[in-house]
Amino acid sequence: MLGNLGRMFSGGKNAAVESHTDLNSTQSVPADALNEWSVTKIDGHRVEVFDPAMEENPAGCVLFLHGHGRVMLDGNQTFSALFRQHNLVAVCPDGQRSWWMDRICAEFSPDISPQQWLLDRLLPFVQERWDIEPPKVALLGVSMGGQGALQLSYRSAIRFPVVAAISPAVDFYQLCGQGLPLDEMFNDAEDARQATVVLNLHPLAWPRKQWYCCDPDDTDWYDGCVRLGMKLSSSGILHERDLETSAGGHSWEYFNHMAPTAIQHIADGLASC
């Protein structure tokens, strides 16, 4: 399995695991919805922004954390249609291959961790532009970004009570030793394992509206998601999960298939904040 993981994740932005193949479903989308995306930069980091063309104020903001392949959502019809349907702003920063951790990743920045950058730089941008601030900012991620969304919500549960993770790569420590940025971020695989979400749950401080899913055919990350579910349940932490639906394994076909459930969870959660 480790060899397969290394091959999948060593390809940078063109990694096959998160290629643009099947990026869009056959779901219809308003012709101009994709035109509601724009690009800005914060501290030199590319940030893609979805600003729904609605008369009323946005219902909230979705902070999307991409996977290791760095595939964004600006060309994704499925997610764009859902953001518009629920009148949600979406911001999608480029975090390189940082795993969205509270660790310095030189590929992202030698001075600030990607997690701290989200808090110190991206959130003020959202507040200034749309007058939206936590807890009206929901976290969403796929693969590497899925575990990153869980990491951030578990560390700042009051600030981010709404989180949805699709195919989160919970056991990312398995990739240590593959020549990836993780090798510079952690001393070894055990050091990385200690930083996984499974080992950093707090029974009294957890996001009140959390949902995650993983395809049973996702042979690399499914077991970690099962262990996370067991840990959450044994700790008495309320959550929702779907570890039964199968729709393409670890692929955009599956990510898009689960998008309506994920965005509905986010919309409902934000409405209750």
N, C-alpha and C positions, 0 to 999 in steps of 0.2 A: 504493500500500500504506500509506503513512504516514497518509493521510487516514482510511483504514479503521481503522488502529490507534488514531488519536486519538479517533474516534467510539466505539470499543469501550471504551476505558479512561477516558474522561472522565465516565462515568456513576456513579462512586463505587460504593457498595455495591450499586446496582441495575444495574451494568454487565451488558449482555446476554451478554458472553462468558463470564461466570461466574454466570449466573442459576441459580435453583433448579430450572429445568426439567430433567427427566431426572436429578434428583439421586440417585434410587434406582433400582436395577435390579429385575428381577423375582425376584432371588435371595431365597430364604426366609431369615428371620432369627428367632431366638428372640424371643418376644413381649416379653420384658422387657429385651432388650439395649439398646434406646434409653433405658430408664430408668436405665441405668448412667452416664449423662452428668450432670454437675453444672456449676455455674458459680461461679467465685471471682474475686477481683480482686487484682492485685499492683501496687502503686504506681498504682492507679486504672485499670489496663489489664485489660480483660475477658479471662479465661482459661477456656476450656471444657475439662473434664476427663472422660476416660473411665476408670473404675475397674472392671475386670472382677470380677464376683462369683464368684470362684474360691477354693477352699480353699487351694491352694498359692500361694506368693509369685509375683508377676508375673515373666514371663521377661525383662522389660525395659520400657523406655519409648520411645514414639515421639513426637518433637517435630514436630508438623505446622505448616508455614508456609503460610498461605492465599494465594490469588491476589489480584489487584488488586480484584476484586469483593467481597472480604472474606467469602466464603462459608465457613462453618465445617463441621464434620462431625457436629454433635450430632443432626441429623435425617437423617443419611445411613445407610440400612440396610446398604448394601454394606460400607462401611468398619467400621461398628460390629460387624457379624457377624464380620469378619476379625480385628478386635482381640480379640474374645472367643475366637474359635477358637484363636488363638495366645497367649492369656493375656497381652496386652500393655496396659499403661497407655498412654494417649494424652493429651497436653496440647496445646491449640490456642490460642495467644495471639492477640489482635487487634493486629496491627501496623500498622493503618491502611494507607495507600498508600505505605509507606516503602521498599518493595523489599528490606527486610530487609538493608540495607547497613550498613557501618561508617561511616556518614555521618549527621550530624544531619538529622533530618526534623522540622520544626516541627509537622507534623500528628500525629506520634507523641509527641515530647518535645523541648523546646528544650535539654535538659540532657544527654541521653545518646543514643547511637545505638541503633537497635533491635538490632543485632548484639551490642553490648556489654551491653545490657539482658538479652538471652537468657543470656549467660554469667554476669553478676553477680547477676541477680535471679531468673530462672526456674529455672536449674539448682539453686540452693540450695533452692528450694521443692520440687523433685522429690526431692532427696536427703532433705530433712527429712520429707516425707510418706510416701515409699515406701522409703527407704534405697536408692535407685538413683542411681548416678552414672556418668559416662562411664568406660569406653567402652560401657556398657550402655544408653546413650541414642542411639537412631538418629534420623536426620533424614529427613523426608519433606515434600515440597511439590509444589504444582501451579502451573503458570504462573509468575507473579511469585514465588510461594513456592518453586517448583522451582529457579529460579536462585538464590534466597536460600539454599536448602539446600545447593546446590553451593558457593556462596560460602563459607559457614561451614565446610563440611567441608574445603575446599581450604586455608583459612586455619588450621584446627585439626585436621589430619588424624589426629594421634595421639588426640586427645580424641574425635573423631567419625569412626571408621573405617567406619561403616555409613551409607550414604546412598542414598536413592531419589528421583528427580525425575521427575515426570510432566509432559510438555509444558513444560519449563523455558523461560522467555522470555529466552534467553541474550543476544540482541541488543537488550536493553532501551533502549540508547542511541538507537534509532530514534524513541523517543517524546519525546525532548527537543524543546522548542519547541511542545508541545501544551497548555501551560497546566497541567501536572500538577506535583505536588510535586517531581518530578525536576528541574524547572527551577531550584528553589531549592537543590537538593542538589549540582548540578554547574554549572560555568561554561558549558559548552556540550556539544554532542553528542560531540566528540572527547574531552573530559574524562571523560565517562561511558563512552565506548568503552574507554578505558584501564583502567576498573574492571571490565570484563566478565571472566567466568571464563576465557574462552579466552586472555586475555592475562595471567592470573595463575596459571598452572599451574607447579608446581615438580616437576621430574623426580625429585626424591629425597624429596619429602614430599607424599604423596597418600593419600586414603582407600582402604584395602585392599579394601573391599567396596562398590563403587559401581556403580549401575545407573541408567539413565535411558531415557526413551522419548519419541517424538513421532510423531503421526499424519502420514503423507505428505500428507494433505489439510489440514493445519494450515499454510495458506499464509503466515502471518505469522511463525511461529517455527521452521518446519522447517529452513530453510537454516542458521540459527544452530546448530541441534542437529547438523546434518551437519558443519559446520565444527568444532564441539567434538569430535566423534568422530574426525575426521581429525587434529586436534591431539593428542588423547590417544594415538592409535595411533602417530603419528610420533614422539612423545616416549617411547614404550615404556611408557606407563602402562596397567596392566591395568584393564579395566573391562568391563561388560556393557551392551549397548544394544539397543533394539528400535526401528528406524526404518522398519519394514515394515508392522506391523499397522495397519490402518485401521478405525476404529469411530466416526466422527462428527466428525472434525476437532478443533478446540479447543473442547471441550464436556465437560460432566459425563458425558455418555454415554460418551465415550472415557475420561475419568478413572476412572470406575467399572469400565469394561471392563478396564483395566490394573491395577486395584487388587489382585486376587489375586496377580499376578506380583510387584508391588511389595512387598506385605506378606510374601509367602513369602521374597523376597530379604532383607528386614529380619529376619525370624524366623531364617533360616539364619545370617545374619551375626552377629546377637546371640548365637546359640548357640555360635559359634566364638570369641567374645571372652572 
